[in-house]
Amino acid sequence: MLGFLKKKPPTPRPTRNEEPDAHHRTQQALADAMGADIFRDWSKERAPVRDQDLQLSDLARRWVDEMPQGLAPQQLAKEYPRIANRLALCWDDPKLATAVLDSLLTDKRGGRRGFPRAIDQELRALRADARGRMPPGSVVTR
């Protein structure tokens, strides 16, 4: 009689091995149209983590220390030393640094979580600085 008061059990979310529901199929169709795959396990595509990726290199430490106070990527260096090491290596080439930063900040795969807010802000400030150091008329290609 008061069936509308009965609580319905939650709809289970599909696991990776189950058929995705209509919402997921719609998301995947949109991602496919953009050339992205939101259900692909991208962790398998990454280069394997090496010991030197887990700590800040001497070059990256100097790079962070020599940056102006408002630009030094302290959080990035602390939480993502692998990325800081990579940026330190290419920082003297503003075109290359911009391309690397663009690839980090642009979701071309669909469904990326992105970086924590503080790190995202540091990466965007670095990209603005790198772009500002590029010669006029330079075009960044990825």
C-alpha positions as CSV (number, residue, x, y, z in Angstrom):
1,M,0.0,0.0,0.0
2,L,2.6,2.6,0.8
3,G,5.1,1.2,-1.7
4,F,6.5,4.6,-2.6
5,L,8.0,4.8,0.9
6,K,10.0,1.6,0.4
7,K,13.6,2.3,-0.2
8,K,14.8,0.9,-3.5
9,P,18.2,-0.9,-3.3
10,P,21.0,1.1,-5.0
11,T,21.7,0.3,-8.6
12,P,25.1,-1.5,-8.6
13,R,27.8,0.2,-10.6
14,P,29.5,-1.9,-13.3
15,T,32.9,-3.3,-12.6
16,R,35.5,-3.3,-15.4
17,N,34.4,-6.7,-16.4
18,E,30.7,-6.0,-16.6
19,E,28.7,-4.4,-19.3
20,P,28.5,-0.6,-18.8
21,D,25.1,0.9,-18.1
22,A,23.5,3.4,-20.5
23,H,25.2,6.4,-18.8
24,H,28.6,4.8,-19.3
25,R,27.8,3.9,-22.9
26,T,26.8,7.6,-23.6
27,Q,30.0,8.8,-22.0
28,Q,32.0,6.3,-24.1
29,A,30.2,7.4,-27.3
30,L,31.1,11.0,-26.6
31,A,34.7,10.1,-25.7
32,D,34.9,8.0,-28.9
33,A,33.7,11.0,-31.0
34,M,36.5,13.0,-29.4
35,G,39.0,10.2,-30.0
36,A,39.3,9.3,-26.3
37,D,38.8,6.1,-24.3
38,I,37.6,6.7,-20.8
39,F,37.4,3.0,-19.9
40,R,40.9,2.2,-20.9
41,D,43.4,1.5,-18.1
42,W,46.0,4.1,-18.8
43,S,48.2,3.1,-15.9
44,K,49.4,0.2,-18.2
45,E,50.4,2.7,-20.8
46,R,52.8,4.7,-18.5
47,A,56.5,4.1,-18.5
48,P,57.4,2.0,-15.5
49,V,58.4,3.9,-12.4
50,R,62.1,3.8,-11.8
51,D,63.9,4.5,-8.4
52,Q,65.1,7.9,-9.6
53,D,61.5,8.9,-10.4
54,L,60.5,8.7,-6.7
55,Q,62.9,11.4,-5.6
56,L,63.8,14.9,-6.8
57,S,67.0,15.0,-8.9
58,D,69.8,17.4,-8.0
59,L,69.0,19.3,-11.2
60,A,65.3,19.6,-10.3
61,R,66.2,20.7,-6.7
62,R,68.4,23.5,-8.1
63,W,65.6,24.4,-10.6
64,V,63.0,24.7,-7.9
65,D,65.4,26.6,-5.6
66,E,66.4,29.1,-8.3
67,M,62.8,29.9,-9.3
68,P,61.2,33.2,-8.2
69,Q,59.3,32.8,-4.9
70,G,55.8,32.8,-6.5
71,L,56.7,30.5,-9.4
72,A,58.7,27.7,-7.6
73,P,56.6,24.5,-7.8
74,Q,57.1,23.3,-4.2
75,Q,54.1,21.1,-4.1
76,L,54.8,19.5,-7.5
77,A,58.4,18.8,-6.4
78,K,57.1,17.2,-3.2
79,E,54.2,15.1,-4.6
80,Y,55.3,14.4,-8.2
81,P,59.1,14.4,-8.3
82,R,59.0,12.5,-11.6
83,I,57.3,15.4,-13.3
84,A,59.5,18.0,-11.6
85,N,62.6,16.1,-12.8
86,R,61.2,16.1,-16.4
87,L,60.4,19.8,-16.3
88,A,63.8,20.7,-14.9
89,L,65.4,18.9,-17.9
90,C,63.5,20.8,-20.5
91,W,63.0,24.2,-18.8
92,D,65.7,26.0,-20.7
93,D,63.8,25.3,-23.9
94,P,60.5,27.3,-23.5
95,K,58.9,25.7,-26.5
96,L,59.6,22.2,-25.2
97,A,58.6,23.1,-21.7
98,T,55.3,24.5,-22.9
99,A,54.6,21.4,-24.9
100,V,55.3,19.2,-21.9
101,L,53.1,21.4,-19.7
102,D,50.3,21.4,-22.3
103,S,50.4,17.6,-22.4
104,L,50.1,17.5,-18.6
105,L,47.2,19.9,-18.4
106,T,45.2,18.8,-21.4
107,D,42.9,15.8,-21.2
108,K,43.1,14.2,-24.6
109,R,42.1,10.7,-23.3
110,G,38.8,11.7,-21.6
111,G,38.0,11.0,-18.0
112,R,41.3,12.1,-16.5
113,R,41.2,13.0,-12.8
114,G,43.6,15.8,-13.1
115,F,46.0,17.1,-10.5
116,P,45.2,18.4,-7.1
117,R,44.3,22.1,-7.1
118,A,47.5,23.5,-5.7
119,I,49.6,21.5,-8.2
120,D,47.3,22.4,-11.1
121,Q,47.9,26.0,-10.2
122,E,51.6,25.6,-10.1
123,L,51.6,23.8,-13.5
124,R,49.5,26.6,-15.0
125,A,51.9,29.3,-13.6
126,L,54.9,27.4,-15.1
127,R,53.1,27.1,-18.4
128,A,52.4,30.8,-18.5
129,D,56.0,31.6,-17.7
130,A,57.3,29.2,-20.3
131,R,54.9,30.7,-22.9
132,G,56.1,34.2,-22.0
133,R,59.7,33.1,-22.7
134,M,58.9,31.8,-26.2
135,P,60.0,33.9,-29.2
136,P,57.2,35.8,-30.9
137,G,55.4,33.7,-33.5
138,S,56.5,30.4,-32.0
139,V,54.0,27.6,-32.3
140,V,53.9,24.7,-29.9
141,T,53.3,21.2,-31.5
142,R,52.8,18.0,-29.6
